[in-house]
């Protein structure tokens, strides 16, 4: 069993704490590793290392930083199978999804490396003679990257690649539930010619390490992916130093299925968008609004599709469609939400129980009907393989119910009518809308939410800009006589 240490200033170091945290395999409930329960002192050392490395790193030519980011992707590709294995073991997503996550992370490093020659400023006309106004884009500084447990490899790549190519240094904190993939990544850092201190990893709890990073005066941006509650705490801590926050938080993605939808296509993609990662993704479809004229057929087909889902330990069964939830607490929370909905009148069409495995946190893919807009199951994020379905009469009604949410990350619509699609796109108040496809973003797009789903975003040129600050220079000079 692996006993991990912090990775600070290019070295593996002991924690100042003697306490450890056990890491469990959610499919078997077995302890697979331990990490130190890191302290404020540990986090401070990591920030100091990143701060001391900043000057050299930001002054390195962007193309050289880009080559190193590219090398990280190459090294990840060389160890692809190791990362897939670790991801199956510590996080429990299906084999197909684990492969997809690692391959997307590799692609992300390669994609972001190409931005080295695309970091551009501007020159704008001055109102004065013999003056130029130049707009420079510069790295924001030390970035704290707080990585969640649900996509520990992909979101690691998203934060690391963007920070490094823009000239920032990093202190990373993995989830206490999925640190093994990040510690495997530390080996790659050692091999990629990255100067000591540019990337650091501190292990422990969010309440301790996360708070120190968010409130540290030398940290200029906190990039966190996690819950709304955690985001609120990060914002509060960051406000002490007016540090920038980049937050991808919860979601409650609506899926609108119109009377002109291809029902089979909608069933296929909504199932994918619900059971991916056992429903533990912020952009998963979390609720469905289906037109009353096609509701019976749609629900019947979706119920069958959910029943056909194959559950299993992904490390042993590569054909399993869905693995376990991340923890016993998560399983308990999901089931309590289902029970509460049923007590309020909801009907279970399929699922609704812990799956019958001897070990592991497996929950049956579940569909609920006879739900109301004011129910918790419609208003609050489930983060599990449970899907409530409501019917509607008019498209305006469907759009209004979709927008009735504290969240604003992802949304989707299924229709063969371009006019309906555009009406929904115009009406929805969300950072993303997917039309006739599953919910998952492209690395060259922009992944960002509205309302309580977060601030800032990631991916593409807009994601790069979030790691940069603007420096305006007014250069006045002597003109020709």
N, C-alpha and C positions, 0 to 999 in steps of 0.2 A: 504493500500500500504506500502510495506516494505521500510524503510530507513536504508540502510546499513552503517556500520562503518568499519574502518580498524581493522584488528586483529593482534596485535603486542605484543610480549612477553606474550602470554597467556591471553591477555585482549582485549576487544573491546574498541577502543579509537576514540575520535573525531578527525577529521582532523583539521589541522591548517588553512585550507581554508574554507570559507563560501560558496563557489560555489558548485553546485551539477550537476550531469549528469542524465538525465532521461533515463530509460531502457524501450524499446518498445517491445511489442509482435509483431513479424513480420507477423503473420497471421491476426491480428486484428488492428494493428497500435495503440493500447492502451498502455498507460504508466503503467507498472507493478511494478516498483520499482525505487529508486534513489540511487546513490552512490556519495560519496564526490569526487570532482575533486582534488585529492591528490597533495601534494606539495613535493618539494625537502626535506624539513624538515621531512615530514612524512616518506619518503623513507629512509632517513638516520637513523631514529629511528629504523626502521625495520631491517636494515642491522646491526646496533649495537647490537640489540637483538639476531640476528642469530650468530653474531661473538662471543658474550659473552657466548652463549650456546654451542659453538662448542667443547670446550675441554671436557666437561662432556659427550657429545653425542658420539664423536669419540672414547672415552676411554671405553664406555659401551661395554661389550662383544657382538660380532656380533650376536650371537644367541638370545640375548635379544632384539637387534634392529629388528631382523627378526620376533620375536614374536609380536612386536608392529606393524610392517607392516602387518602381518597376521591379527591382530586385526582390523586394518583400513579396510581391505577387509570384515571382518565379520560385522563390524558396517555399512558399505556401503550396504551390503546385507540386513541387518535389515531394512534399510530405502530405499530399492530399489524403491518402488512405488513413494516415495517423489521425488527422483531424476529423475525418468522417467517423472513425471508430470512437474517438473521445466524445464526439457530439452525441452519438447514439447512446453512449454509456451514461453521460452526465445530464443530458437534457431530455432524451427520450422521444425525439421526433422520428417520424418514419424514415426508413433508409433512403427512399427517393428524395424526401425533403432535405435530409442531411447532405446528400450529394449535391443537391441544388444550392444549398446554403454555402457550402465550401466553394463550389465552382463560381458562384456569384461573388464571393469575397475575393477570389483570385482575379476575376474580371474587374472588380472594383479598384484594386491596386493598379492594375494595368491602365484602366481608364483614367484614374486620377493622375497618374504619372504624366500623362499627355498634357495636363494643364500647366506644366512647368513653363511652357512657351506661350501660354495664353493669359498669363496674369498681366492685365493691362490697366494703365491709368488713362488720363485724358489731358488734353490742352484745350482750354476754352478761351474765347476772345475777352480781352480786358476792355474796360471803359476808358482806359488811359492810354496815351501814346507811350511807346517804348516800355511796355510791360506785357509779360505773359503770365497767365494763370495756369498752373500745372497741378493736376490732381494725381497724387501718388496713392497706390494701394500697398499697404504694409501689413505684415503679420500682427495679429492682435496680441501675441505674447504667449505666456504659459496657459495651456488649456488643461482643465480637468475633464477627463472623459469617463463618465459613469456608464458602464455597459450592463444591459439587463440580461436576465437568464434565458429569455425566450429565443433570441437570435445571437448567441454569444460570439460567433465567428463573423457573421456578416456585419453586425453593428460595430464590432471591433474594427473591421476593415474600413467601414464608413467614417469612423472618427479618426483613426490613425492616418489613413492615406490623405485625407483632406487637410488635416493639421500639418503634416510633414511637408507636403508639397507647397503649402503657403508660407512656410518658414516658422511655424509655431513649434514649441516643445510641449511634451505631454506628461501628465501623471494620470495613469489609468487605474480604475477600480472595477474589477469584475464583480458580478453578483456572488454572494457567498454560497449560492447554490450551483453555480457553473463556472468555477475558476480554472478547471483543468485545461480547457482549450486555450485560455489566455496564457497560462504558464508554459504551454507548449510553444506558443507564439514568442515567448521570451527567448527561446533557443534561436529562432529566426532572426530576432533583433541582433543577437550576438554575431550572426554570420553575415549581416548585410552592411557592414562598414558604417554603422550609425554611431556617431560619437557618444561617449558615455554621458548619461544625463538627459539625452534628447527624448528618450522614452523610458518611463519608470512605471512600475506596477506595485500598488499597495493593496494588501489583502485584508479583509475584515468586514464589518457591518456597515451598512449605509448610515445608520444613526451616529456612528462614531467617525469613520473615515470620510464619508460623504459630507458631513457637516464641516469638518476641518477644511476640506478642499474648497467647499463653496464659500467659506468665510475668510479664506487666507488672502491677505493683501497683495501677494505676488501672483495670484491666479487671476487672469484677466477675462477668462471665459469658462463657464461651466457648461459642457455639452452632456446632457443627461437624457437617457431614454428610460422611461419608467412610468409609475403611477401618478395620477394627479396629486395625491397626497404628498408623495415624495417631491414632486415638482414645486409644490407650494413651499415646502421646507427649504428647498434649494434657493428659490427666489428670495425668501426672507433672509437667509444667510448671506447671499450674494449682495443684497442691498446695502450691507454695511460698508462695502468698498465700491459700490456702483459697478460691480463686475457684470459683464454681459452674460445673459443666460440663453442657451439654445436648448429648448425642451421639446421632446417628442413624448407626449403623454398618452392618456387613454383615448379610446374611440368607441363609438356606438353606431357603426356604419349601417345605414338603411339600404335595402335593396328594393327598388320599385320594379314590379313585374306588370307591364301593361297588358291590355286585352289584345294587343297586336304583337305580343312577344312570341318568339320561338320557344315554346315551353320546354322542350327537351334540352335546348341550349341553356336556358335559364336554370333548370334543375342541375345540370352538369356543373356549371360554374358556381352556383350558389352553394352546392355541396362542398366543392373545393374550397370556396372562400369561407366556409364555416369550420370544416374539420382540419384544415391545415394547422399543423402544430397543436392538434387537439383543441383548436379554438383559441389558443393562447397567442394571439397577435392583435395588435391595436387596430389594424386595418381589416381584420376579418369581418365578413357580413354578420351583423349582430341582430338584425331584425328584418323582416320581410313585409312589404305592403303589396298585396297581389289584388288585381282587379277581380271583383266579385263574380264576373261572368266566366272566368277561367279558374277560379280558386279551387274547386273540387278536383279537377284534373291535375292541376299543379301540385296540390298537397299530396294527392295519392302517389304521384310519381316521385316526389321528393322523399316521402316516407319510405318508399321502396329503396331508393338510393341510399338513404341513411341506414336502413336495415342491412343493406349489402356491404356496409363498411366492415372491413376486416381489422380487428384489434389484435395487437400482439407486442411482444418485446422486440423492438426493431433490431437490436443487436443479434438476435437469434433468428428472427423471421423477417427477411428482407422484403417479403411480399405484403407485410402488414400495411394497411392504409393509414393507421393511426396508432400512436403509442399512448403512454400515460400522461396524466397531468403532472406538473412538476413536484407536487408535494401533497401530503395528507391534508394540510390546511387548505390548499387550493381546491382539492376534491370536496372537502367539507363545505366550503363556501359555495361552490357551484350547486351542490345538492340542496343546500338550504335555500338558495334562490329558487330552485325548481319547486321545492315543497311549499314555499311561500306563495308562489304563483298559483299552484294547484289549490291551496287553501282559499285563494281569492277568486276561484272559478275557472282557472285555466284547465285545459284538457290535454293530457299526454297522448300524442298520436303514436310515438315510439320512444323507447329509451326510458329515461327518468330514474335510473338506478346506477349504483356502482357496478361495474362489469364483474363478471364471475371469474376472477383470477385469484390464485392462491396468494400472490404477492403483487405489489405494484399499485399505483394510484390511477387505475383505469376507470373511465366513466363512459357509459353508453351514449352514443350520438342520439340526441334528444330533440324532438319537435313538439312545440306547444301551440295549440290553437285556443280560440275563445279567450284571448287576452285583450286587455284594454290599454289605451294609450297612457293612462296614468299609473299603470303597474310598474313596480320596480324592475321587472324582467324586461320591460320596454325602455325604461329610462336609464338604468344603470348598466355599466359594462359587466358582462358575464365572465368573459375570459375562460371559456370552456366550451365543449361541443354541444351547446344548447341553442336552439333557434326558435324564437317566438314568431308567429305569423298572424298578421291582421289583414282584413280585406278593406277595399275602398270602392267608392262609386265614381268619383271624378278625379282626374289627374291633379287638379288644384288641391284636392283634399289630401292626396298622397304626398305631394310636395310639402304641404303645411305640416303634416304629421312627421315627415322626415326631418324637417327643420326644428321641430319641437324637441330640442335636446341641448344639454350643457356641452356636448362634444361637437367637434366639427372637423374630423380628420378625413375619413374616406366615405364614399357613397357609390352606388351603382344603379343602373337602369337597364332593363331588358325590354327592347321593343324593335320591331322591324320597320317602324314608322319614323322617318327622319324628323318630322315636325314634332312628334312627341319627345324624341330624344333631345332636341334643342330646347323645347319648353322646360324639360326637367333640368337640363344643364344651366339654363338661365335662372331657374327658380331655386336650385339647391344652394345652400350656404355652407359649402364644404371645401377643404383644401384640395381634394381629389374626387373625381367622378369617373368611374369605369363604365363603359357602354358595351354591353354584350360580351363581357369577359370577366375573368376572375379578378379579385382585388390583390394586386401586387404591383409595386411601382418599378419603373425603369431607372437605371443608374444615371442616365442622362436627362431625366426629367427633374421633378422637384417634389419632395415629400415633406409636406407641411400641413399643419392643421389650424383651425380657427377655434375661438372660445377656449374651453378648458383642455383642448387637445394639444395646446402648446404654443410656443413662441419660436420664431425662426424656422429653419428647416434644413434639409440635407439633399444631396445629389445635384448633378448638373452644375451649370455656372452659378446659379443662385446659391447653391449649397457651398460652393467655394467662397463666394463673397461673404458669407457669414463668419469666416475665419480671418477676415481682413478688416483693417480700419483705414479710413480715408485721411490723407494728409494733403491739405491745400497749400500751395506755395505761390505767393505773389512776387514775381521776379521783375523788378524794375531796373532798367539799364540805360546807359547813355547812348542817345541816338547819334547818327552820323551828322556832322556839321555841313 
